[in-house]
Amino acid sequence: MEPDDHERSRGIAALSLPSRIAVALGVAAAAVAATIHIAMMFLQVTPSNTVTKQHGAAVDDYVYPEFEQNWKLFAPNPLQQNVAVQARTEVRRADGRLTTGDWIDLSARDAAAIRHNVLPSHTQQNELRRAWDAYLANHDAEDRPNGLRGDLTERYLRRVVLFRLGAERDGGAVQRVQVRSATTNVAPPPWSDEKTDLKPAYHELAWWPVTTADLPEAKNR
């Protein structure tokens, strides 16, 4: 066999014409999909522009929730704060006494589960944070619902928190739960002369009574 014939007998050139067409179509489809994905992600992180004003809803539908980016590429206002969601419970012990537990940093728990995990789950990364953001977006400064989704986002946040805490704690059944956020400014870099208050600011919600429907075991009853 001549060298040229040998080379032609290997690789794509050795495939039949229909197979080569199928491979070419597959490569073209992958290239188009990659281009669309990169374009969508680029538009999602760029500042508002003509394209995003006209097609912002389509971009958001593509990005959220699987490809959400909690950062800004060309950010006039980059994130400068860390927000932790914390909770505590009121439990009724066997002797009838009501006791209040300490604040538990649920965001720190999620962060610990993600750290050194090469394949963290979407729940660990986003569920709690998105639940808190949704609550804030549907309540006013006095924590009053400002729309039809207010009650829904409150119940969702309560259930996300109780799923992490469980129906029983500290030797008793959970009766009420309270949620708060702790917002801390990101410290400036060592070379900066900027002065930043690193004391956390708290947004504390009212106590919520716990119902059977809020508890993770409810779906099994």
ZISUL-V752175 format. One record per helix or strand of 3 or more residues. SS is the DSSP state (H for helix, E for strand). FROM is the first residue (numbers start at 1). TO is the last residue. If there is no record, write none. Layout:
ss;from;to
SS;FROM;TO
SS;FROM;TO
This chain:
ss;from;to
H;3;8
H;11;14
H;17;45
H;50;63
E;81;93
E;98;100
H;106;114
H;122;137
H;150;165
E;172;185
E;201;204
H;212;214
H;216;220
